[in-house]
Each structure stands twice: as C-alpha cells, then as structure tokens.
Amino acid sequence: MIKNAMLKAVLLTITISWIPVSIAVPITTTALGHNSPTEYIDAPYMPYANPDAPTGGTLSLDARGTFNAANKWMTTGVAMIGTDYLYDTLMTGSLNEAFTMYPQLASKVTYDPDDTSWIIYHINPAARFWDGSAVTSHDVKATYDAILNKGPMYIRSYLGDIKDIEIIDKRRVKFVFASDDNKEILLTVGQFPIFAKSSIDADFEKISLTPLMGSGPYKLGRVDAGRSVSYIRDPNYWGRDLMVNRGRYNFDMIKFVYYQSDEIAFEGFKSGQYRFRPENKASNWATGYNFPAVKAGLINKESISSENPVPMQALVMNMRRPLFQDIRVRQALTAAYDFEWMNKTLFHGQYERLQSFFHGSELAATGTPSATEMQVLTPLLSKLEPIQRQAVLAEWQLPTSDGSGFNRKGLLKARQLLLDAGFYYDDMQLYQPDGKQAQIEILMTGETMGRVLLPYIRNLKRLGFDATLRQVDGPQYYERMRRFDYDMVVDVFAQSLSPGAEQAAFWGSAAADQPGNRNTVGIKNTVIDEMTVALANAENRDEIILYTQVLDRLLRAGHYLVPLYGKSGTNVAYWDQYRHTKKLPTNAVGIDYWWVDKEAETRVNQYLKQ
C-alpha cells in the first residue's frame, strides 16, 4: 500500500536517489546520492576520464534550425545550442551512477537526513567568473530568483518546492523547501547553471547573442548568426583541477554548425564541415557510409551502449482536443501505425518498437504485474476506466503487422474501435459522434520526420480521417508547442535511471494546464498523479523501480501516444582524430571526456585539403 504521505499532491521536480542515513544531526559531505552510491567520493578522477589526455584541437558537431539568443533560461527567443559549456553548476552528475552529484561550484553540502526541508551549499572559495570576480551566495540566490520568476514554466515546476533561498554568508547559501517530502529537491537545486548577479540584473530578459556572465570552462567565441556558434576553452578556468573535471574539457574549441535538414547536414559531415556526428538515421548507418573518406580509413563508426532507458519518441495525441478524449479513438490511432513495414522499408530493420516508457532498462514493466505491483495497483484499479484497467493487468504488446505495407489487420481493428466509439462513415469520410468531420493535423518542423509521418497519414486517410501534415518554421513551432496548439505532434520523453518528481511535469494534471510545461499530451488522470507523487517520495531503490514500473503500466494502458521507434545505445560516426578511454561511461557517450589525437588530426586536415 502507498503511504498517505506519498500521495500528497506534491507535483514537483527532477530525478534523484537517496541513501537513508541513520544520523540524527546535520552532516557535511562532498557527494550526494539518493538511492545511488557515491562510489567516487574519494577518487582522484572519474573512471571514464583520462587525466593525461592532451588538450587542443576542435570538436565540431551539427545543429538544426536557427537561433537568436544566448540565454535558454528565459521564455522568449530561440537559444543557441551549447550554452551549457559557459556555466558551472553547484554540483555535477556522475555518468556511471543512477543519480549521484559531486562538487563543482560548491565544495560541499550540509543537510539533515532526518529533516530534508533544507540544505546548505558551500561555495568553493576558488570559484571565479570569467572576469575574475568571486562566485558568491548572492550570485546563487539571484540566479534562482530569476529562474523561478522569469524562467520557462517547466523549469519553475521543477523548482516549485523551493520556499526560500537564504544567504548565510558570502560562501554559504541555504535552500529552504516547502516540506521534507521531496528529497530529490536537495540535489535538484545543485544542477542549474549559476550566473553573475550583476549580469542577471542587467541582461537576464534581453534577447541577445551576448551570454550572461558565467564561470564555466568555455567562453563564447565566434557567432555566425543562424549558421554556427563556437566556444573557446578558457585557459584561466578556475575549476580545471576539480575531481570531476580532470581529463574533461580537452578541446580548445567546440563548434556547432547549423543546417536546415539532416540530408544537408550529412553532406556537411562527408566534406568535413563538422567531424563528430551522432547518427540517428538508420538508412545512413546501413548504407550511407561508403563515401571516399570511409574507404580511406578516416571515418570511425561506433555503437556505444547505454544502460539508460531508450527515449520514448512518439506521436502525441493532444488530450485537450475533444477528438482524443475517448480511449478507443486513441487505441485506433495506435493500431493504424505500421511499425513493421516502416522498420523494414525505411530503417533497414535497425530499430526496436518501444514497448515501454522506460524501454531497455530495469525500470520497464514486463509481463503481468508482480505481487508487489499488485499491492500498489489494487486500490487504484477502481479509479481507472475499464479499458485502461484491463490493459494495466494484462501483458503489454503493441499491435503488429505482417510488414507488407497494407496493415489490413491493424486498420480493420482501428475501424471497429472507431465505430464502437460512435464514429460513422458518410461518402467514405469519417465523422465524429457529434456530426463533425474527423480531422487531424500533425504538426512538425524541419524535414526529418516527413518520411515517417506521411505513410502514417496515408493510413489515417484510409480510415476516413481528413489527415494533414503541417510543416512550420522553428519559431512558430516552438510557440505552438508552448501553447499546446496542435492535434498531434512528435515528442521525445528522455528518462534517466532515477526517475522522480520530474514525472509530474511529463504526465501530471497540474502541468497539463501550464503553457510551456512538459505535459504535451495533456494527461489528467488522478491515478497517474498519485503514482508520480509516490515515485517522487520513494525511499529506496526498490521503491523507485516498483513505482516506475506501475507508472509505466498506467501510461501504456492509457494509449496517450503512438510509440514510434528507438534504439538501445547510440550510433556515432566521427573523423579519425577523436579518441576516448577504453571504458566509456555506462549512461552516456561522455563526449566531454574525449580528446583530439593531433597527429591523426593533421592527417585528416591534409586529406580534406586535397
């Protein structure tokens, strides 16, 4: 049974894990973990770092769309990619542990394991902004005040449990929380970039290509408006000798080159316009790497595994639209998607159907509910509609087709579901029970998803829907997303190994009514609300796994979106000048710990000059 305290309507913030401690007095420590070890608390450097890595060279990557601002923490403008390199956070995460934080701007923290309604961060006396001024508790308070009052709505909800920020002295800042229910918030407040107070006061809400004053390892370099942005390593970076930074930030320059489509970007990679590419297109991975540089042995292809859940990429059905209120309609729209044909025809059989919101990890619900899951589910079942209740208890399996491209079985099933929901046909067109024509517009920006969505739209038209694909430019797309102004849209829900209070921003009822929040589906389900709170208040790793698996079953059974496809791990291609340690992190590519082989870079440069 879920404790009453776990079921309070506290719909809050980001992920962590907490190790219960029996000490009844405040303690001071240099690492925090919640249901996650602090294995490297005494290590000289992270295990996936090379402390002797050479510095120099350029890491160049691609980006999409355009930009007109350097500040991604305000509600207007389109921020340039890569600005996280400009700023340090109070603590920084381990790429090998579910959720563990180690010192960066803060050298240590003080908290009371028996009263988690507050935490004190101690600012490292050596911490400096780029101009040489000290980072103080005044800068920390000013940063959080700005984000809480002027930042994006989904960030405000992440930090919504902050009651007060108290300056104890120049180097100690105390975060006071609304309650001690949400232990995650203690680590959450250590994850955000810290800006100089003087810069915040003058420029926080200005749409500008000049960044706020930071203390990070890189400064903004050359900006070619809408085309590229570069970051230059700061030779005077104060934190280069921190444990988490040894062997990190080895590139003298990090450059992002912007392209309007993936096809053009791939051609840019072939010609060396940028040299490191996460390859997300299956056809490229299967057949595209046959150009001269590959044959010359100058391109490396690598599949990097990860223990993280595969991000749920899916077609979201906007529950704010009356059309999608009936679960049978949502079931029908799922049945109309032909993954098997698409995977065979477009993706060379390289992708997996995402059967879980936490696919590929220990957090995914499998089979029928276990005895412990049933203890959680039983008191909740009566609150679910019958179809969702039945699906929660059954072994989950998305519809499959024969891969022929006709999807006759799926479309017949979808048609019957629509008829059962009161829809009807007139002159081959589908009408809703209220007599309105059944219309669906799928919103997209860029061109990458077009080849995936057009076959799906053809299937919707076969069902009688007046279905269209609407492509808009980036600024219009982001504004419509912020206002939830769409019927269906592709969204990606990335998860960590330590899900927690941020799940309320994805699926919670309160978030559904907050423009700019992450509940793009518009889910309002009291049982899902209860489970997000239970997960946020989980007291150990076993409870995190249990409540996540139950949440997974509830989300799947609601048929709120059409899962598209995904792949465990990451495919990367790069020009043969980049190197990494033999053992990469378990939960990330860890590109910040790679480096350039200067001799190899010279060979690549000579080849590209030919």
C-alpha positions as CSV (number, residue, x, y, z in Angstrom):
1,M,0.0,0.0,0.0
2,I,1.2,3.5,-0.7
3,K,1.7,5.6,2.3
4,N,-0.6,8.6,2.7
5,A,2.5,10.9,2.9
6,M,3.4,9.6,-0.5
7,L,0.1,10.5,-2.0
8,K,0.0,14.2,-1.2
9,A,-0.4,16.4,-4.2
10,V,3.2,17.5,-4.3
11,L,3.8,17.6,-8.1
12,L,7.4,18.7,-8.3
13,T,10.9,18.4,-9.8
14,I,13.8,16.5,-11.3
15,T,15.3,13.0,-10.6
16,I,17.5,11.7,-7.9
17,S,18.1,8.9,-5.4
18,W,18.6,8.9,-1.7
19,I,20.6,6.7,0.6
20,P,18.8,6.6,4.0
21,V,21.2,7.7,6.8
22,S,20.6,7.0,10.5
23,I,22.5,10.0,11.8
24,A,20.1,12.3,13.6
25,V,22.2,15.5,13.3
26,P,23.2,17.6,10.2
27,I,26.1,16.2,8.3
28,T,28.5,17.8,5.8
29,T,29.7,15.8,2.8
30,T,31.2,16.3,-0.7
31,A,28.9,13.9,-2.5
32,L,25.1,13.3,-2.6
33,G,23.3,10.2,-3.8
34,H,19.7,9.2,-3.5
35,N,19.2,5.5,-4.0
36,S,22.5,5.7,-5.8
37,P,26.1,5.1,-4.5
38,T,28.7,7.8,-4.0
39,E,31.3,5.4,-5.3
40,Y,33.8,8.0,-6.4
41,I,33.7,10.4,-3.4
42,D,37.4,9.8,-2.8
43,A,38.6,9.1,-6.3
44,P,41.2,11.4,-7.9
45,Y,39.2,11.5,-11.2
46,M,36.2,9.8,-12.8
47,P,36.8,6.3,-14.1
48,Y,35.9,7.2,-17.7
49,A,38.3,10.1,-17.7
50,N,41.9,10.1,-18.9
51,P,43.7,12.6,-16.6
52,D,46.6,12.7,-19.0
53,A,44.5,13.4,-22.1
54,P,46.2,16.0,-24.3
55,T,44.4,19.4,-24.8
56,G,43.9,21.1,-28.1
57,G,42.0,20.7,-31.4
58,T,38.4,21.3,-32.2
59,L,35.2,19.2,-31.5
60,S,32.7,20.1,-34.2
61,L,29.1,18.9,-34.3
62,D,25.9,19.8,-36.2
63,A,22.7,21.5,-35.1
64,R,19.3,22.2,-36.6
65,G,17.2,25.3,-37.2
66,T,18.4,28.7,-36.2
67,F,19.0,30.9,-33.1
68,N,18.7,34.5,-31.9
69,A,19.6,34.4,-28.2
70,A,22.4,33.2,-25.9
71,N,20.1,32.7,-22.8
72,K,18.0,29.5,-22.9
73,W,16.6,30.2,-19.4
74,M,14.1,32.9,-20.4
75,T,10.7,32.4,-22.1
76,T,11.4,34.3,-25.4
77,G,13.9,33.8,-28.2
78,V,15.5,30.7,-29.6
79,A,18.7,29.9,-27.8
80,M,21.9,28.8,-29.5
81,I,23.0,25.3,-28.8
82,G,25.8,24.5,-26.4
83,T,25.4,27.3,-23.9
84,D,25.8,24.8,-21.0
85,Y,29.6,24.9,-21.7
86,L,29.5,28.5,-20.5
87,Y,28.4,27.8,-16.9
88,D,29.2,25.7,-13.9
89,T,26.6,24.2,-11.6
90,L,26.8,23.8,-7.9
91,M,27.4,20.1,-8.3
92,T,27.7,17.9,-11.3
93,G,26.5,14.4,-12.0
94,S,28.2,11.0,-12.4
95,L,27.8,9.3,-15.8
96,N,28.2,5.9,-14.1
97,E,25.6,6.1,-11.3
98,A,21.9,6.5,-11.3
99,F,21.9,9.8,-9.6
100,T,25.0,11.0,-7.7
101,M,26.4,14.5,-7.5
102,Y,30.0,15.6,-7.0
103,P,31.4,19.1,-6.2
104,Q,31.8,21.8,-8.8
105,L,31.0,25.4,-7.7
106,A,30.1,24.0,-4.3
107,S,32.8,22.2,-2.5
108,K,30.4,20.5,0.0
109,V,26.9,20.5,1.3
110,T,25.3,20.3,4.7
111,Y,21.9,18.7,5.4
112,D,19.9,16.8,8.0
113,P,19.0,13.3,6.8
114,D,16.0,13.4,9.3
115,D,14.8,16.8,8.1
116,T,15.2,17.2,4.4
117,S,13.4,20.5,4.3
118,W,16.6,22.4,3.8
119,I,20.2,22.1,2.5
120,I,23.2,24.4,2.6
121,Y,25.6,24.6,-0.3
122,H,29.1,25.8,0.5
123,I,30.6,27.8,-2.4
124,N,34.2,26.9,-3.3
125,P,36.4,29.9,-2.3
126,A,38.4,29.4,-5.5
127,A,35.3,29.7,-7.8
128,R,35.6,32.6,-10.2
129,F,33.6,34.1,-13.0
130,W,35.4,34.9,-16.3
131,D,36.1,38.4,-15.2
132,G,38.0,37.1,-12.1
133,S,35.3,38.1,-9.6
134,A,34.4,35.5,-7.0
135,V,31.3,33.4,-7.2
136,T,29.2,34.1,-4.1
137,S,26.0,33.1,-2.4
138,H,24.5,36.3,-3.8
139,D,25.0,35.1,-7.3
140,V,23.4,31.8,-6.5
141,K,20.3,33.4,-4.9
142,A,20.0,35.9,-7.8
143,T,20.2,33.1,-10.3
144,Y,17.4,31.0,-8.7
145,D,15.2,34.1,-8.1
146,A,15.5,34.9,-11.8
147,I,14.7,31.4,-13.0
148,L,11.8,31.0,-10.5
149,N,10.2,34.3,-11.5
150,K,11.2,34.7,-15.2
151,G,12.2,31.2,-16.4
152,P,10.3,28.6,-18.5
153,M,7.3,27.1,-16.8
154,Y,8.6,23.6,-16.8
155,I,11.7,24.7,-15.0
156,R,9.6,26.6,-12.4
157,S,7.7,23.4,-11.8
158,Y,11.0,21.5,-11.3
159,L,11.9,24.0,-8.7
160,G,8.5,24.6,-7.3
161,D,9.2,23.2,-3.9
162,I,11.7,26.0,-3.1
163,K,10.2,28.1,-0.3
164,D,13.1,30.4,0.3
165,I,16.8,31.0,-0.5
166,E,18.8,32.4,2.4
167,I,22.2,33.9,2.2
168,I,24.1,32.8,5.4
169,D,27.3,34.5,4.4
170,K,29.4,35.1,1.2
171,R,30.1,31.4,0.7
172,R,27.1,29.6,2.2
173,V,23.6,29.6,0.7
174,K,20.6,27.8,2.3
175,F,17.7,26.4,0.3
176,V,14.6,26.0,2.3
177,F,11.8,23.8,1.0
178,A,8.0,23.8,1.4
179,S,8.2,20.4,3.1
180,D,10.6,17.5,3.7
181,D,8.6,15.1,1.5
182,N,10.6,15.7,-1.7
183,K,14.1,14.6,-1.0
184,E,15.0,15.0,-4.7
185,I,14.9,18.7,-4.5
186,L,18.1,18.7,-2.4
187,L,20.1,17.6,-5.4
188,T,17.9,19.3,-8.0
189,V,19.0,22.7,-6.8
190,G,22.6,21.7,-7.4
191,Q,22.0,21.1,-11.1
192,F,21.4,24.6,-12.6
193,P,23.9,27.0,-14.1
194,I,24.9,29.9,-11.9
195,F,25.1,33.4,-13.4
196,A,26.7,36.6,-12.0
197,K,24.2,38.7,-10.2
198,S,25.3,41.9,-12.0
199,S,24.7,40.2,-15.3
200,I,21.3,39.0,-14.2
201,D,20.2,42.4,-13.1
202,A,21.2,44.0,-16.3
203,D,20.5,41.4,-19.0
204,F,18.5,38.3,-18.0
205,E,15.5,39.0,-20.2
206,K,17.3,40.6,-23.1
207,I,17.2,38.7,-26.4
208,S,20.9,39.0,-27.2
209,L,23.8,36.9,-28.6
210,T,25.9,38.1,-25.6
211,P,25.7,35.5,-22.8
212,L,25.2,36.2,-19.1
213,M,28.4,36.2,-17.2
214,G,29.5,32.6,-16.3
215,S,32.2,30.7,-14.6
216,G,32.3,27.7,-17.0
217,P,35.2,26.0,-18.9
218,Y,34.4,27.8,-22.2
219,K,33.7,31.3,-23.3
220,L,31.6,32.3,-26.3
221,G,33.8,32.5,-29.4
222,R,32.7,33.4,-32.9
223,V,29.0,33.6,-33.7
224,D,27.9,33.5,-37.3
225,A,24.2,34.4,-36.9
226,G,22.0,31.4,-37.8
227,R,24.9,29.4,-39.2
228,S,27.4,28.4,-36.5
229,V,28.5,29.1,-32.9
230,S,31.9,28.4,-31.3
231,Y,33.0,28.1,-27.8
232,I,36.7,28.7,-26.8
233,R,38.3,26.9,-23.9
234,D,39.1,29.4,-21.1
235,P,42.9,29.0,-20.2
236,N,42.2,30.6,-16.9
237,Y,39.2,28.3,-16.0
238,W,39.2,28.1,-12.2
239,G,37.8,24.6,-12.0
240,R,40.1,22.6,-14.3
241,D,41.7,20.7,-11.4
242,L,38.4,19.6,-9.7
243,M,38.0,15.8,-9.5
244,V,35.1,15.8,-11.9
245,N,37.0,17.9,-14.4
246,R,40.3,16.1,-14.6
247,G,40.6,14.7,-18.1
248,R,37.5,16.7,-19.1
249,Y,37.0,19.7,-21.4
250,N,40.1,18.8,-23.5
251,F,39.1,20.6,-26.7
252,D,40.4,24.1,-27.4
253,M,37.2,24.8,-29.4
254,I,33.7,23.4,-29.6
255,K,31.9,24.4,-32.7
256,F,28.2,23.7,-33.7
257,V,27.4,24.1,-37.4
258,Y,23.7,24.7,-38.2
259,Y,21.8,23.0,-41.0
260,Q,18.1,23.2,-42.1
261,S,17.8,19.4,-42.8
262,D,19.6,16.2,-41.9
263,E,20.2,15.4,-45.5
264,I,22.3,18.6,-45.9
265,A,23.9,18.0,-42.6
266,F,25.1,14.6,-43.6
267,E,26.7,16.0,-46.7
268,G,28.4,18.6,-44.5
269,F,29.8,15.7,-42.4
270,K,31.1,13.9,-45.5
271,S,33.0,17.1,-46.5
272,G,34.4,17.7,-43.0
273,Q,32.4,20.8,-42.3
274,Y,31.9,19.2,-38.9
275,R,33.6,16.0,-37.7
276,F,31.5,14.2,-35.0
277,R,28.0,13.0,-35.8
278,P,25.5,11.0,-33.7
279,E,23.9,9.1,-36.4
280,N,20.1,8.9,-35.9
281,K,19.2,7.9,-39.4
282,A,19.1,4.1,-39.9
283,S,19.5,4.2,-43.7
284,N,22.6,6.3,-43.3
285,W,24.1,3.9,-40.8
286,A,23.3,0.9,-43.0
287,T,24.2,2.2,-46.4
288,G,25.4,5.8,-46.3
289,Y,28.9,5.3,-45.0
290,N,30.5,4.3,-48.3
291,F,32.0,7.7,-49.4
292,P,35.7,8.2,-50.1
293,A,36.8,9.2,-46.6
294,V,35.4,5.9,-45.2
295,K,37.2,3.9,-47.8
296,A,40.4,5.8,-47.0
297,G,40.0,4.7,-43.3
298,L,39.4,8.2,-42.0
299,I,35.9,7.7,-40.6
300,N,35.1,5.6,-37.5
301,K,31.7,4.1,-36.8
302,E,30.9,3.1,-33.3
303,S,27.8,1.8,-31.5
304,I,28.0,2.9,-27.9
305,S,25.8,1.1,-25.4
306,S,23.9,2.7,-22.5
307,E,22.0,1.4,-19.5
308,N,19.7,4.4,-19.7
309,P,16.1,3.9,-20.8
310,V,15.7,4.4,-24.6
311,P,14.0,7.8,-25.1
312,M,10.3,7.4,-25.9
313,Q,9.8,9.0,-29.3
314,A,6.2,9.1,-30.1
315,L,3.3,10.8,-31.8
316,V,1.5,12.7,-29.0
317,M,-2.3,12.9,-29.1
318,N,-3.3,16.2,-27.5
319,M,-5.9,15.3,-24.9
320,R,-7.1,18.9,-24.8
321,R,-8.8,18.2,-28.1
322,P,-12.3,16.5,-27.8
323,L,-11.4,14.1,-30.6
324,F,-8.9,12.3,-28.4
325,Q,-10.9,12.0,-25.2
326,D,-12.3,8.5,-26.0
327,I,-9.6,5.9,-25.3
328,R,-10.9,3.8,-28.2
329,V,-10.0,6.6,-30.6
330,R,-6.5,6.6,-29.2
331,Q,-6.3,2.8,-29.5
332,A,-7.4,3.1,-33.1
333,L,-4.7,5.7,-33.9
334,T,-2.1,3.3,-32.4
335,A,-3.4,0.4,-34.4
336,A,-3.0,2.5,-37.6
337,Y,0.7,2.8,-37.2
338,D,2.6,0.2,-39.2
339,F,6.0,-0.2,-37.4
340,E,7.0,-3.5,-39.0
341,W,6.7,-2.1,-42.6
342,M,8.4,1.1,-41.7
343,N,11.3,-0.6,-39.9
344,K,11.8,-3.0,-42.9
345,T,11.4,-0.4,-45.6
346,L,12.8,2.8,-44.2
347,F,15.1,1.7,-41.3
348,H,16.8,-1.5,-42.6
349,G,15.4,-3.4,-39.6
350,Q,17.6,-1.5,-37.2
351,Y,15.0,-0.1,-34.8
352,E,13.0,-1.6,-31.9
353,R,9.4,-1.0,-31.2
354,L,9.2,0.8,-27.9
355,Q,7.1,-1.3,-25.6
356,S,7.8,0.8,-22.5
357,F,8.3,4.4,-21.5
358,F,11.5,3.1,-19.9
359,H,12.4,0.6,-22.7
360,G,15.7,-1.3,-22.4
361,S,16.2,-0.7,-18.7
362,E,15.4,-2.4,-15.4
363,L,12.6,0.2,-14.9
364,A,10.5,-1.2,-17.7
365,A,7.3,-3.1,-16.8
366,T,7.3,-6.6,-18.2
367,G,4.8,-9.5,-18.3
368,T,1.9,-9.2,-16.0
369,P,2.1,-7.3,-12.7
370,S,4.1,-8.9,-10.0
371,A,2.7,-9.4,-6.5
372,T,4.3,-6.2,-5.2
373,E,3.0,-4.3,-8.2
374,M,-0.5,-5.6,-7.5
375,Q,-0.3,-4.4,-3.9
376,V,0.2,-0.9,-5.3
377,L,-2.3,-1.3,-8.2
378,T,-5.2,-2.9,-6.4
379,P,-6.6,0.2,-4.5
380,L,-6.2,2.2,-7.7
381,L,-8.0,0.0,-10.2
382,S,-11.5,1.2,-9.5
383,K,-10.5,4.7,-10.5
384,L,-9.5,3.6,-14.0
385,E,-11.8,3.4,-17.0
386,P,-12.5,-0.3,-17.9
387,I,-10.2,-0.4,-21.0
388,Q,-7.3,1.1,-19.1
389,R,-7.9,-1.2,-16.1
390,Q,-7.9,-4.3,-18.3
391,A,-4.7,-3.2,-20.1
392,V,-2.9,-2.4,-16.8
393,L,-3.4,-6.0,-15.7
394,A,-2.5,-7.7,-19.0
395,E,0.8,-8.5,-20.6
396,W,1.5,-5.4,-22.8
397,Q,2.1,-5.8,-26.5
398,L,1.7,-3.2,-29.2
399,P,-0.1,-4.2,-32.4
400,T,2.0,-5.8,-35.0
401,S,1.5,-6.1,-38.8
402,D,2.8,-8.5,-41.4
403,G,5.1,-5.9,-42.8
404,S,3.5,-5.9,-46.3
405,G,2.7,-2.3,-46.2
406,F,-1.1,-2.7,-46.2
407,N,-1.6,-3.1,-42.4
408,R,-5.1,-4.6,-43.2
409,K,-5.4,-6.2,-39.8
410,G,-4.5,-3.0,-37.9
411,L,-6.8,-0.8,-40.0
412,L,-9.7,-3.2,-39.6
413,K,-9.2,-3.2,-35.9
414,A,-8.9,0.6,-35.9
415,R,-12.1,1.0,-37.9
416,Q,-14.1,-1.2,-35.5
417,L,-12.8,0.7,-32.5
418,L,-13.9,4.0,-34.1
419,L,-17.3,2.6,-34.8
420,D,-17.6,1.3,-31.2
421,A,-16.8,4.9,-30.1
422,G,-19.8,6.2,-32.1
423,F,-18.0,7.4,-35.2
424,Y,-19.7,6.8,-38.5
425,Y,-19.0,7.0,-42.3
426,D,-20.7,9.0,-44.9
427,D,-19.4,9.1,-48.5
428,M,-16.2,7.4,-47.4
429,Q,-15.5,10.2,-44.9
430,L,-15.3,9.6,-41.1
431,Y,-17.5,11.7,-38.8
432,Q,-17.4,12.1,-35.1
433,P,-20.4,11.2,-32.9
434,D,-21.3,15.0,-32.8
435,G,-21.5,15.1,-36.6
436,K,-18.2,16.9,-37.2
437,Q,-15.8,15.5,-39.7
438,A,-12.9,13.7,-38.1
439,Q,-9.9,15.9,-38.8
440,I,-6.3,15.5,-37.6
441,E,-3.4,17.9,-38.3
442,I,0.1,16.6,-37.4
443,L,2.5,19.5,-36.7
444,M,6.2,19.3,-37.5
445,T,9.2,21.5,-38.1
446,G,12.1,20.6,-40.4
447,E,12.0,17.7,-42.8
448,T,13.4,14.8,-40.9
449,M,10.2,13.3,-39.8
450,G,8.3,13.7,-43.0
451,R,9.1,10.3,-44.5
452,V,7.9,8.7,-41.2
453,L,4.7,10.7,-40.9
454,L,3.4,10.6,-44.5
455,P,2.9,6.8,-44.5
456,Y,1.0,7.1,-41.2
457,I,-1.2,9.9,-42.7
458,R,-2.0,7.7,-45.6
459,N,-3.3,5.1,-43.2
460,L,-5.3,7.7,-41.4
461,K,-6.9,8.7,-44.7
462,R,-7.7,5.1,-45.4
463,L,-9.7,5.1,-42.1
464,G,-11.6,8.2,-43.4
465,F,-9.8,10.9,-41.4
466,D,-9.2,14.2,-43.0
467,A,-5.5,14.0,-42.1
468,T,-2.8,16.6,-43.0
469,L,0.8,17.2,-42.2
470,R,1.6,20.8,-41.3
471,Q,5.2,21.9,-41.5
472,V,6.1,25.3,-39.9
473,D,9.3,27.2,-39.2
474,G,11.1,26.9,-35.9
475,P,9.8,29.9,-34.1
476,Q,6.2,29.2,-34.9
477,Y,6.6,25.5,-34.0
478,Y,8.1,26.4,-30.6
479,E,5.4,28.9,-29.8
480,R,2.6,26.4,-30.8
481,M,4.2,23.8,-28.7
482,R,4.4,26.2,-25.8
483,R,0.7,26.9,-26.1
484,F,-0.3,23.2,-26.8
485,D,-1.7,24.3,-30.2
486,Y,-1.7,21.1,-32.1
487,D,-3.7,17.9,-32.7
488,M,-0.8,15.5,-32.9
489,V,3.0,16.2,-32.7
490,V,6.1,14.1,-32.4
491,D,7.7,14.5,-28.9
492,V,10.6,12.7,-27.2
493,F,10.5,11.8,-23.5
494,A,14.0,11.1,-22.3
495,Q,14.3,9.3,-19.0
496,S,17.1,8.6,-16.6
497,L,17.8,5.6,-14.4
498,S,16.5,7.5,-11.4
499,P,13.1,8.9,-12.4
500,G,11.3,11.0,-9.7
501,A,9.4,14.2,-9.3
502,E,10.0,15.4,-12.8
503,Q,7.5,12.8,-13.9
504,A,4.7,15.2,-12.7
505,A,5.9,17.7,-15.3
506,F,5.6,15.0,-18.0
507,W,2.3,13.5,-17.0
508,G,0.7,15.4,-14.1
509,S,-2.7,17.1,-14.2
510,A,-1.3,20.5,-12.9
511,A,1.3,20.6,-15.7
512,A,-1.4,20.0,-18.4
513,D,-2.8,23.5,-17.7
514,Q,0.6,25.3,-17.6
515,P,1.7,26.7,-21.0
516,G,5.4,25.8,-21.6
517,N,5.3,22.8,-19.4
518,R,6.3,19.3,-20.5
519,N,2.8,17.6,-20.4
520,T,2.4,17.8,-24.1
521,V,-0.2,15.0,-24.0
522,G,-2.4,16.9,-21.6
523,I,-2.9,13.9,-19.3
524,K,-5.2,14.5,-16.4
525,N,-5.5,11.2,-14.5
526,T,-5.8,11.1,-10.7
527,V,-4.2,7.6,-10.5
528,I,-1.2,8.8,-12.6
529,D,-1.0,11.8,-10.3
530,E,-0.8,9.6,-7.3
531,M,1.9,7.5,-8.8
532,T,4.1,10.4,-9.8
533,V,3.9,11.6,-6.1
534,A,4.7,8.1,-4.8
535,L,7.7,7.9,-7.2
536,A,8.9,11.4,-6.1
537,N,8.7,10.2,-2.4
538,A,10.3,6.8,-3.0
539,E,12.6,5.9,-0.1
540,N,14.9,3.4,-1.7
541,R,16.0,1.9,-5.0
542,D,13.4,-0.9,-4.8
543,E,10.6,1.6,-4.4
544,I,11.9,3.6,-7.4
545,I,11.8,0.5,-9.6
546,L,8.4,-0.6,-8.2
547,Y,6.6,2.8,-8.7
548,T,8.2,3.4,-12.1
549,Q,7.0,0.0,-13.4
550,V,3.5,0.7,-12.1
551,L,3.6,4.2,-13.7
552,D,4.8,2.6,-16.9
553,R,1.8,0.3,-17.0
554,L,-0.6,3.1,-16.4
555,L,0.9,5.3,-19.1
556,R,0.9,2.5,-21.7
557,A,-2.7,1.4,-20.8
558,G,-4.0,5.0,-21.4
559,H,-2.9,4.9,-25.0
560,Y,-1.9,8.5,-24.8
561,L,0.6,8.4,-27.6
562,V,1.7,6.3,-30.6
563,P,5.2,4.9,-29.8
564,L,7.3,5.2,-33.0
565,Y,10.7,3.6,-32.8
566,G,14.0,3.7,-30.9
567,K,17.4,2.0,-30.4
568,S,19.3,0.9,-27.4
569,G,22.6,2.8,-27.3
570,T,23.9,5.5,-29.6
571,N,25.5,5.2,-33.1
572,V,28.2,7.8,-33.6
573,A,30.4,8.4,-36.6
574,Y,33.5,10.6,-36.4
575,W,36.6,11.6,-38.4
576,D,39.6,9.6,-37.2
577,Q,41.0,12.3,-35.0
578,Y,39.0,11.8,-31.8
579,R,39.9,9.4,-29.0
580,H,38.3,8.2,-25.8
581,T,39.1,5.9,-22.9
582,K,38.7,2.2,-23.4
583,K,35.9,2.1,-20.9
584,L,33.2,4.7,-21.6
585,P,30.5,5.8,-19.1
586,T,27.6,3.4,-18.6
587,N,24.9,6.0,-19.1
588,A,26.3,8.4,-21.7
589,V,28.6,8.9,-24.7
590,G,30.6,11.2,-22.4
591,I,31.9,13.4,-25.3
592,D,33.3,16.0,-22.8
593,Y,35.9,13.4,-21.7
594,W,37.2,12.7,-25.3
595,W,40.2,14.4,-26.8
596,V,42.0,15.0,-30.2
597,D,44.9,13.0,-31.4
598,K,46.9,15.8,-33.0
599,E,48.8,13.6,-35.5
600,A,45.6,12.0,-36.6
601,E,44.0,15.4,-36.9
602,T,46.9,16.5,-39.2
603,R,46.3,13.5,-41.4
604,V,42.6,14.4,-41.6
605,N,43.3,18.0,-42.4
606,Q,45.7,17.0,-45.2
607,Y,43.1,14.7,-46.7
608,L,40.5,17.4,-46.7
609,K,42.8,19.8,-48.4
610,Q,43.1,17.5,-51.4
